[in-house]
Amino acid sequence: MKGMNRVFQGASTVDAILRGNLIEKAAEAGLRSVFIGFETLSTGNLQQSNKKQNLGKDYRKAIRRLHDLGIMINGSFVFGLDDDEPDVFKRTVDWAVENGITTSTFHILTPYPGTKLYADMEKPAAPAPAVGPLRYPGGSVPTE
């Protein structure tokens, strides 16, 4: 896109933002906004969710790098993981505001059929997941 006098948006991982100079090249080419799946602020939740790309990564350093390049951030977060406490909503929103996240997308943990999470949720010790078509919109809690 470089040289075409266009701007665009994209998606990235925290890991990719912190490695190499690809993000600088993208900014030079016109990247102005990026979607990043921060997922959660909890290391325990990252481990439980197998989000290896975020484990041990410095979210604030990635955010500073993007801000320094003039790139807006749409941060994505998931609520409902095992380590979440009742204050997770306020803590996450406060963190996003304090760190200058431009926009945020908040998702409710949804156990899709065929996933490990779904199988885990079927076990007697956990609440049973909802079943059936159109029960997995991602923006509302699936219920029967």
Buried (B, 14 or more C-beta within 10 A) or exposed (E): EEEEEEEEEBEBBBBBBBEEEEBEEBBEBBBBBBBBBBBBBBEEBBEBBEBEEBEEBEBEEBBEBBBEBEBBBBBBBBBBBEBBEEEBEEBBBEBBEEBBBBEBEBBEBBBEEEEEBBEBBBEEEEEEBBEEEEBBEEEEEBEE
